[in-house]
Amino acid sequence: MLYTPGTTSDYSSVRFQNNIQSIFSRVRLLYGSTPIEDIIGYNVIVRALTEWTGTCQTGTMDQTSINEGIGGYVLGVSSPLINNTTENVGETSMIHTRKGLIHGIDLCDPPVATAGDLFTAGIDGTGSVPNGSGAVVTLANHNLIFKLNPVRRYQVQLALGLFNQEKLIPTKFMASQLAIEITLATAAECMIYDQVYSGTVSNPSYSVSNVNLIPEILEFDASYDETFIRGLMEGGVPLKFATWNNYRFSAGNTSAVNLQIQERSRSVKAIFCMQRRDPATITTDSGAMFFNSNITGTGNIPSSFNEYQFRIGGR
């Protein structure tokens, strides 16, 4: 994560969207030059599944928080307001898990404490989490910040159907190479920048390095190879898996829309319909879904997304 704060009075914060796999906009699995899976909008699907079916997002942390960058809010100690007085003590409060503990840059500042306070009057930022890789910096009003541009290593399980089915992948018997192609999302698609600075500053960005595939490789004896080759000669060894297709439409300004989905699948397990912001903006949570679909109106306009229906053929 790369961010250069304003020289003075920058109280902004930067964090990734929920689940670090939000940085993958497209993931392809290829066998030689033949695509087996091509998931466009991969980050949208992963983000939605994380918050619908994943681990607890509020009040707890577990192994997915560090490995996969998953988390909402958790009880913790906020950083103190450093002013060389008795108000040098942090306070227990709800803190943002990803921004303050996993991987973020938090320059938030609390209201000024009153003379009788022994604790800060609000939540102060903790700088770079983890400690950054850049040079030591000195920022006015941010005594706790030492280095910027935090770097963290993540280990994720890709949501490709072939990697989540029960059978082993027979790489030993493949005639072509099995390859994974990952397209990174723009910063606006996967980062959230709460800008609290009146001056001119560049938007945050990110980079990915030292990418490794860590497979579990199993070796069997000669009898297994003989049986497997016999299966290939007698009709093949099927590997059944489910994957995702993604369709995007513009809702326009109408109260009802009819959208034609050209889908040809052997079977469909689930269909999800989501309303999202387009184009993505880095100052908002672009991965979030809308409840109120009227984002341009003013006042309390009753324009919520109430209902959708799927018609397959004439049913």
N, C-alpha and C positions, 0 to 999 in steps of 0.2 A: 504494500500500500504506500503510495507516494503522495505527500501533501506538504506544501511549504506555507506555513501560516503567515498572516499579516504581521508586521513588525511589532505592532502594539494593539492591545485591546481586541484581539481575535478570540472570540468565545465559541467558535464553531466546533462541530463534531462530525466525524466520518466513520462509517461502518459499512460492512457488506450486508446484503440482504440475507434473510434466514436461509441457512444451508449454503456452504461454500460452493456447492455445485451450481449455484446461480451464475457463476462466471462462465458456464458452458452454454452457449446459445444453440449449438448444434453438435450432435454426436453421431458419427457414422461407424458402422462395423462392416468391414469389407473382407471378402474371401477372394484374394487375388484382385482383380478389377471389378468383381461383382459385388454390389452392395447387398448385404444381408439385412441390415437395419439402418434406417436413416431417420433420426428423430429431430425434426425441426422444432424450435421452441422448447428445447430440452430443459432450460432453466425454469420456464413457466411451469412445466409439469412437476419437476422436482420440488420447487417451492410450494406448490399447492399440496402435493402429497405429504410434505414435511409437516405442514400446519394442520392438515386434516386427519392424518393417521399416525403421525410420528410421535416421538417421545414428548413428555410434558414440557410445555413452553414457558411456564410461569412458576417461579418459586423454587425451582430445582435445577441442578446441573448433573449431568452424567457423562459417560464416555463419548456420547455423540457431540457434546458441546465442544470438546477439544479436537476430536478427530474430524468432525464434519462441519463445525461452525454453526451449530444449532442452539438456539436459546433466545428467550425473551427477556424476562426480568427475574432477578433473584435477590434475596436479602443479603446485604453486605455492608461494608464500612466505606462510606464516601471519604474522599480525600479532604484534609483540613484546609481551612483558609489560612495560608501561611502569612503571618504578619508580625512574627516575633513577639507575640503577647500570649496571654493565657488561653487564647482561642485557637491553640495549635492542636486540637483534638478532633479527629473525624467523628462522624455520627453514623449510627446504624440506620439504614434506610433501604428502600428498593432501588437497585441500580441496574442499568441495562447490561445484560450478560455479554452480548457481542461487542458492544462499544467499550465497556469498562473492564472486561475480564478476558475475552477471547482474542479479539483482533480488531482494534479500532484506534482512533485518535480523538481524545475527548478533552476539549479546551473549555468546557462549560464552567461558569463561575456562579457562586451562590449570591444571594442578597447579602449586603453588609450586616454582620452580626452586631447586636446591640451591646452596650458596655457591660451589662450583667450576664451575657451569654458565656458559658464555658464551652459550648459546641457551636459549630457553624450553623448558620441559619438556613442552609440549603446544601445542595450537592455540588461539590467542586470537581472539576475534571481530574483525571489521573494521567494525562499525557498520552504517550504511545503504549499500546498493549499488543504484544510484549514490547520490551524496551527496544527502541529503534536501532537501525543499522547505520544511520547517518551520523554526521559529526555532532559533537556536543553543541547544543543551542542554548541561548538565553533569551527568553521572551518576557517582556514586561507583564506583570500580574500573573505569571505562571511559574512559580519557583520550583514546582515539582517536575517540570518537564526537562529531560536531559537530552534525549535523542529522538529523532523523528523517523519516519519511513519504517514502520514495524514489519518484520518478516516472520511468518509462521509456516510450519509444515503440516499439511493435512493428509489424511489417508481416507479415501472414500471408496464405496462400492458403487460402480456405475449401474445405472438403472436400465441397462440393455437387457432385453428379454433372454438372449442366449446365455448371459452370465447369471441369470436368476432362475433358470430351469434346473431340474433335479439331476439330469444326466451329466456325466463328464464330457468334456470336449476332446475328441480324439485327434489332437494335433499331430501325433505320430503318423497318422494315415492320411493326412491332408496333402493334396497335390499342389496347392498354392498357399501363399502366406495369409495368415489371419492378421488383419491390421485394424487399428482403432484410429479414427480421425476426429479430432476435437477442434471446434471453432470457438474462440473466446468471444464473449459478449463485450459490448462497449461498456465503459464505466457507468454511463447513465442507466443501463439495463440492470446492473448488479450491485451498485453502490448507492448509499444514501448520504447526502451531504447537507447537514443542517447548517446553513451559512449564517453566522451571526457576526458579520464584519462589514463595515461600511466602505472600506477601501477596496482597492483592486487586488485580487489574488487569483491564481490559476485554480481551476477545478482539480480535485484529486483524481488520481489514476491508480492503476495497479499493473503488475507484471507477474508472470509465472515462469519459474525456472526449475531445473533439476527434477524433471518429470520421470517417474519410474513406474513400470508395470510389475506388480509383485504377484505372480500366479502361484497357485498350489499345484505342484507337478507330482503325479503319482506314477510309479513304474510297476508293471505287472509281469508275471512270468510268461513263458512261451506259450502255455496252453491258452491263456487269455488272448494272445495275439492270433492264434490259430482260429479260435472261436469267432473273434471279431472279423477276421478276413472272410470266414465262411459266411457270416451274416451279410457282409458287403456283396459277396457274389450271389447271394440268394435273394436279393431285392433291396439291400441297403439297410442302414441303421437310422431310423428317424429320430430327429431331435426337435421336439415340438416346443414352441415358446410363443409368448405373447409380446407384442411391441406396441408402440404408440404412434398414432397419426394425429396431425395438428392442422386445423383449418382456421383461417383468420378472415373475419368479415368486418366491415364498417357498419355500425348501427345507425349512423346518420342522426337526424333530428326527429325521427318518426317515433310514434308510440308503440308500433308493432312492426316487426320485420319477418319476412319469410326467406330463409336461407337454404340454398340447395347444396347438399354435401354429396360429392361424388366419391362414395366409399365402396370399395369392393374387397370384402374380407370373408374368410371362411366362416368366422364367427366373431361376434363383438361381445366382450365381457362387460364393459362399462363405457358410459359417455358422460363427459362433464362439460358444462356450459359456463363460461366465465366472462365477465366484463372487466376490461382493463384499460389503463391509459395508453394512448398511442398518439404521438411518439413518446418514448420514454424520456424522463427528465431526471437529472441527477439530484435535484433538490427535493424530490418526492420518492416515496416507496413505489417504484414503478411495477413491482411484482405483486402489489396488493390488488384485491378484487374490489369493485365498487358495489356498495349497497344502494346509494343514491346515484342514479344514472344521469342526473342533470347537473353537470359540473360547471355549466356556464351561467345558470340562473342565479338569482338572488332571493334571499328570504327562505321561508320554509316551504319549498315547492315539493308537493307529493309526487315524485317521479321515480319511486323505487322500482327496481327490477322485480316484478311480482310473479311471473309465471313463464314457463317455456314448455313446449310440447315437441315430441319427435314423431314424425310420420314416416313409416317404412312401407313403401308401396301405397296401398290404400288403407293401411291400419294405423 
